[in-house]
Amino acid sequence: MLQASPSPTSSLAARRPGARLAWIGQGFLLLLAAVVLYILITNFLKDPPLFIQVVLSGLQLGFVYALVALGYTMVYGIVRLINFAHGDVFMVGAFVSFYAVTRFQLHAWPAAVFPGLPAGWVVVIGSLTVVLLSMIVCMSMAVTIERVAYKPLRDAPRIAALITAIGVSFFLEFFGALYFVFSPRFIPYQRPFEVVTWYIKDGIHLVQVGQAPPPGSITFSNIFLIIVVASVLVRVVLQFLVRRTKIGKAMRATSFDKPTSRLMGINVDGVISVTFAVGAAFAGMGGVLYAIAYPSIWTQLGILPGLKAFVAAVLGGIGSIPGAFVGALIMGQAEALTMGYISTPMRDAVAFTILIVVLLVKPTGLFGEAAGEKA
């Protein structure tokens, strides 16, 4: 029996609620952007050095979040899993570097092996060794978690894998809180190198030991520069890995269609393990850099940075590598500006308000789910 086709007016009526909601969402975003822009301009005109200082703090935080958000978006792009244990891998990276420096003095090994090596090279090589060790340990742990906890649930409903990820996260946090593991205490972090600070006022000047920078100046440290350079290098290396290498092509193929990838001879399980390993390596590096920048660590360290990196990935478009990077920078700025101009406790509320707004207005994020950029 043939059915009458709907009239144009009925089609318009059916589409009208969705169109109205889209217009309301876009209008809300424009209004929010206008309010934020007004606040930023007002604060900049009121005290430009303070505003720039807050922005630099946000950049430092955002680049650290980017290292974690890239791991979230890579894993989601391959297995459609929000790996909530990723933030705890970040925490383990910080603790591994702590013990490498305090108990094993790994940062000082170049001076012991090569006595005539210049002090600058000792610091660079020793610090890189500490970071590499943290990355390797985090990679090994992530691959083990994937094989033991996630691989058996590959064909199970997504909710099973999600609950398992939450369970793994709790296990790492509370197992690490045991006294014979990491202990539940806040632990002062010993940096593998000295902090050097500069200030900008009538030029760039070095802040001497025991000297305070003059009022109205803008300060930044070698920690800020290291975090920015490391994050940008990771972004470039990841883009090269995904776009130009054989394993990157296998990642993109697996992300697009797993059964067909298997038929084409791709080891899908191996690709998934490599994806977990690469994401965990970035999280381990992020954990070290975060601990160096904010030198106090404990076993709950990865919860909020991990969740905020997840929000950054959703904001940029979960599954999009550029989106995760941009979303992390936006999250860092939102958090820093909230701390600088509203209050410190509000920074977490603002971060998760961003998540709610994005899910309500534009669930695909700023960059959507561009298949060409998935990992």
BANUMI-332084 format. One record per residue (C-alpha): x, y, z; residue in one letter. Coordinates in steps of 0.25 Angstrom, whole numbers, plus 5000, padded with zeros to 4 digits. Layout:
! residues N
XYZA...
END
This chain:
! residues 375
500050005000M500650134996L500750245006Q500550395003A501850475003S501850585014P501550725009S502650825009P501950905020T501950775029S503450755026S503750895030L502950875043A503750755046A505050825044R504650945051R504950905066P506350855062G506650985055A506151065066R507050995076L508251005067A507951155066W507851165081I509151095083G509851185073Q509251305079G509651265093F511151235088L511151375081L510651435094L511651365103L512851395093A512451545094A512351545109V513751475110V514351565100L513851685108Y514351635121I515751605114L515851745108I515451805121T516451735129N517551755119F517351905119L517251905134K518651845137D519351785124P520551725131P519651645140L518751605129F519951555121I520451475133Q519151405135V519151365120V520551315121L520151225133S518951175125G519851145113L520751065122Q519550985128L518950965114G520150905108F520250805119V518750775117Y519050755102A520050645105L518950565113V517750605103A518550545091L518550415098G517050415101Y516750455087T517650355080M517050235089V515650285086Y515950295071G516350145070I515450075080V514350175084R514750165098L514850275108I516050225116N515850285130F517150215135A517950315126H518050415137G518550315146D519650275136V520050425137F520150415152M521050295151V521950365141G522150475152A522450375163F523450295154V524250425151S524150455166F524850325170Y525750335158A526350465164V526250445179T526650305181R527450265169F528050405165Q527750365150L527850515146H529350515151A529850395144W530550475132P531450545142A531850415149A532050345135V532750455128F533450545139P533850655128G532550675122L532050815123P530950845134A529950885124G530050755116W529950675129V528650745133V528050725119V528450585117I528050545132G526750615131S526450545117L526750415123T525850435135V524650475125V524950355116L524950255128L523550305132S523050295118M523550155116I522950115130V521650175126C521650115112M521849975118S520749995129M519750045118A520049925109V519849825121T518549895125I518049885110E518349745109R517849695123V516649795125A516149845111Y516549735101K515549635106P514449735105L514749775091R513349715086D512649745099A511649865100P512349995102R511750015116I512549895120A513949955115A513550085121L513250025135I514549945134T515350075131A514750145143I515150015152G516550015146V516650165150S516150145164F517150025166F518350105161L517950225171E517750135183F518750035181F519750145179G519250205192A519850085200L521050115209Y521950015202F521550075188V521550225187F520750255201S519550345202P520350465206R520650595198F522150585194I523050705191P523550675177Y525050695175Q525350755161R526450695153P526950835149F527050975155E525951075152V526351195144V525451315143T525451435135W524651565135Y524151655124I524251805127K525051895118D525651775112G525851625117I526651615130H527051495138L526551495152V527651475162Q527651375173V526951445185G526451555176Q524951585174A524551635160P524151785160P522651825161P521951825148G522851725141S522551595133I523251475138T523451335132F524451225135S525151115128N524051015132I523051095124F523951085112L524250935113I522750905114I522450995102V523550935093V523250785098A521750795095S521950865081V523050755078L522050645082V520950705074R521850705061V522450565064V521050515066L520550575053Q521750515045F521450385052L519950375048V520150435034R521550385029R521850255035T521350115033K520850095047I520050235045G519350185033K519050055040A518450145052M517550225042R517150095035A516750025048T516050155053S515250155040F514850005039D515449895048K514849775040P515349825027T516649855033S516849715038R516449665024L517549755018M518649685027G518749795038I518949745052N517849815059V518149775073D519649815071G519149945066V518249965078I519449935087S520350035080V519250135081T519150115096F520650115097A520850245090V519750315098G520350265111A521750315107A521150455105F520350445118A521650405125G522450525119M521250615124G521350555138G522750595139V522650735133L521450755142Y522150715155A523350805151I522450925149A521550895161Y522550825171P521650745180S521150605176I520150505182W519350385177T518150465174Q518950555165L518450505152G516950515155I516650665151L517750685141P517250555134G515750595134L516150735129K516950675118A515750595115F514850715115V515950785105A515850665096A514250675096V514350825094L515350805082G514550695076G514850555082I515650475072G516250595066S517750615069I517750765065P516450785073G517050725086A518250815085F517450945083V516450895093G517550875103A518051015101L516651075103I516450995115M517751045121G517351195118Q515951175124A516551115137E517651225138A516751335135L515751285145T516851275156M517351415153G516051485152Y514951415159I515451315170S516351185170T515251095175P514451135163M515451085153R514850935153D513450985152A513751065140V514450945134A513350855135F512350965131T513050965118I512850815117L511350835119I511150955109V511950875098V511150755100L509850835100L510150925088V511250855080K511450715084P512450685072T513350795078G514050905070L514750815060F513650715059G514150565056E514950585044A515350445040A516650495033G517150545047E516750425055K517850335061A
END
